[in-house]
C-alpha cells in the first residue's frame, strides 16, 4: 500500500514534466507564428522582431531597446526597403519575384532591382542566389530545415561578387545564420542564439 501511495505522486510528477516539455516544444515559432510575430536574438544586445504578411516579411532589429535597422523583404531573402539608422533605401524589383519561389536545391535565381538610396549613387542591383543544399539547424532547442544559399551581388552592371552563404529557413522566411569566407580561406558562421514568439 505504501508503494502505491508513492507511485501516485511520481506519476503526477511525470505528467507535469511531459506537459512542460510539450509546452516548450510548442514555443518554437513556425510558419503560422509569423503573423503574430516572433523574436530572434544573438548575444545579449541584438534583438530582431519578425512579422509575416504573406510573402512580405518585416523585421526590426534593436540594440539596447533602440531600433537600428528596419527592413521589408520579399520572402525574407530580397530587400524591398531598408531604414538603417534613419537612412532609407528602396529596391523596386524588375524581376518577377513570385516566379522564383518555392526555392529548390540546385536552383539558380537572379533578381534585378532599381535602387533609390539616400545619399547614394547606386541605380541598379542584381542579386544571384545559388541553392547549394539543404540541412537542419537548431536555434536553442528549436530545429528548422534550412537551405544553404550562396549569395552574389553586382552593382551598376559590374561582375557579381560573393557576399556570403545564407542559412535560410523557409518556414520562418528568415536567414537564421550566415557563413562568411575569411581571407585566410577559413569560414565563420554567425547565427541566432534564441527564438521565441513575440507574446512570450
C-alpha positions in Angstrom: 0.0 0.0 0.0 2.9 2.4 0.8 4.4 1.7 -2.6 1.1 2.6 -4.2 0.9 5.9 -2.4 4.4 6.8 -3.5 3.7 5.8 -7.1 0.8 8.3 -7.4 2.9 11.5 -6.8 5.6 10.0 -9.1 3.0 9.6 -11.9 1.8 13.1 -11.3 5.3 14.5 -11.4 6.0 12.6 -14.7 2.8 14.1 -16.2 3.9 17.6 -15.2 7.3 17.0 -16.8 5.8 15.7 -20.1 3.4 18.7 -20.1 6.2 21.1 -19.6 8.2 19.6 -22.4 5.1 19.8 -24.7 4.7 23.5 -23.8 8.4 24.1 -24.6 8.1 22.4 -27.9 5.0 24.5 -28.8 7.0 27.7 -28.0 9.1 27.2 -31.2 7.9 29.7 -33.8 6.7 28.2 -37.1 5.1 29.3 -40.4 1.9 30.4 -38.6 3.8 32.4 -35.8 5.0 35.0 -38.3 1.5 36.6 -38.5 1.6 37.5 -34.8 5.4 37.9 -34.7 8.4 36.2 -33.2 11.8 37.3 -31.9 15.3 36.1 -32.7 18.3 37.2 -30.6 22.1 36.9 -30.8 24.3 37.6 -27.9 23.0 39.9 -25.1 22.3 43.0 -27.1 20.8 42.2 -30.5 17.1 41.5 -30.8 15.1 41.3 -34.0 11.4 41.2 -34.3 9.9 39.4 -37.3 6.4 39.6 -38.9 5.0 37.9 -42.0 2.3 39.3 -44.2 2.0 36.7 -47.0 5.4 36.8 -48.8 6.3 40.2 -47.3 8.5 40.0 -44.2 9.1 42.9 -41.9 11.9 43.0 -39.4 13.1 45.4 -36.7 16.5 45.0 -35.2 17.1 46.7 -31.8 20.1 47.2 -29.7 19.6 48.3 -26.1 15.9 48.9 -26.9 16.6 51.3 -29.8 15.8 50.4 -33.4 18.9 50.2 -35.6 17.6 48.6 -38.7 14.1 48.1 -40.1 13.6 46.1 -43.3 10.8 45.0 -45.6 11.8 41.9 -47.6 10.3 39.5 -50.1 10.2 36.0 -48.6 12.9 37.1 -46.2 15.6 37.0 -49.0 15.3 40.1 -51.1 15.3 43.6 -49.7 12.4 45.9 -50.7 13.1 48.6 -48.2 15.7 49.4 -45.5 15.7 52.1 -42.9 19.2 52.0 -41.5 19.7 54.5 -38.6 17.3 56.9 -40.3 18.6 56.4 -43.9 16.1 54.9 -46.2 16.8 52.7 -49.3 14.2 51.2 -51.6 14.6 48.4 -54.0 12.0 48.1 -56.8 12.0 44.6 -58.3 12.4 44.4 -62.1 12.1 40.7 -61.9 9.0 38.6 -61.3 9.9 37.6 -57.7 6.9 35.2 -57.1 8.2 33.2 -60.1 11.4 32.3 -58.2 9.6 30.5 -55.4 9.4 28.0 -53.9 13.2 27.6 -53.9 14.6 24.2 -54.7 18.1 22.6 -54.3 20.5 23.3 -57.2 18.2 26.2 -58.4 19.9 29.4 -59.6 17.7 32.5 -59.1 18.5 36.0 -60.3 16.7 39.2 -59.4 17.3 42.7 -60.6 16.3 45.8 -58.6 16.0 49.5 -59.3 17.7 51.3 -56.3 16.8 54.5 -54.6 19.2 55.2 -51.8 19.5 58.3 -49.8 22.9 59.8 -50.3 24.0 57.0 -52.7 24.7 56.8 -56.4 23.7 53.1 -57.0 20.8 52.8 -59.5 20.6 49.1 -60.2 21.5 46.0 -58.2 21.5 42.3 -59.2 21.2 39.5 -56.7 22.1 36.0 -57.6 21.2 33.1 -55.4 22.5 29.5 -55.9 20.7 27.0 -53.7 23.5 24.6 -52.7 22.0 22.1 -50.4 19.5 21.6 -47.6 20.2 20.7 -43.9 18.8 21.2 -40.4 19.9 23.9 -37.9 19.0 24.5 -34.3 18.3 27.8 -32.7 18.3 27.0 -29.0 16.0 24.0 -28.7 14.2 24.7 -31.9 15.1 22.8 -35.1 14.5 24.1 -38.6 15.0 22.8 -42.1 17.3 25.2 -43.9 18.5 25.8 -47.5 22.2 26.8 -47.9 22.2 29.6 -50.4 25.2 31.2 -51.9 24.6 34.9 -52.4 26.3 37.0 -55.0 25.7 40.7 -55.8 26.5 43.0 -58.6 26.1 46.8 -58.8 25.8 49.1 -61.8 26.2 46.2 -64.2 29.5 45.1 -62.8 30.5 41.4 -62.3 28.8 39.6 -59.4 30.9 39.2 -56.3 30.5 36.6 -53.5 28.8 38.0 -50.4 28.1 35.1 -48.1 26.2 31.8 -47.7 22.7 32.3 -46.2 21.3 29.6 -44.0 17.6 30.2 -44.9 14.7 28.7 -43.0 11.7 28.7 -45.5 9.3 28.0 -42.6 10.3 31.2 -40.9 11.0 33.2 -44.1 14.3 34.2 -42.4 18.0 33.8 -42.8 18.9 32.3 -39.4 22.7 32.2 -39.9 25.3 33.4 -42.4 28.6 31.8 -43.4 31.5 34.1 -44.3 34.7 33.3 -46.1 37.8 34.8 -44.5 40.9 36.0 -46.3 42.9 33.0 -45.0 40.5 30.6 -46.6 38.7 29.7 -43.4 34.9 30.1 -42.9 33.0 31.5 -40.0 29.3 31.2 -39.2 27.2 33.8 -37.3 23.8 32.6 -36.1 21.0 33.5 -33.8 21.1 32.0 -30.3 17.4 32.3 -29.2 14.0 32.3 -30.8 10.6 32.6 -29.3 7.1 34.0 -30.0 6.7 37.8 -29.6 3.9 37.4 -27.0 6.0 35.1 -24.7 
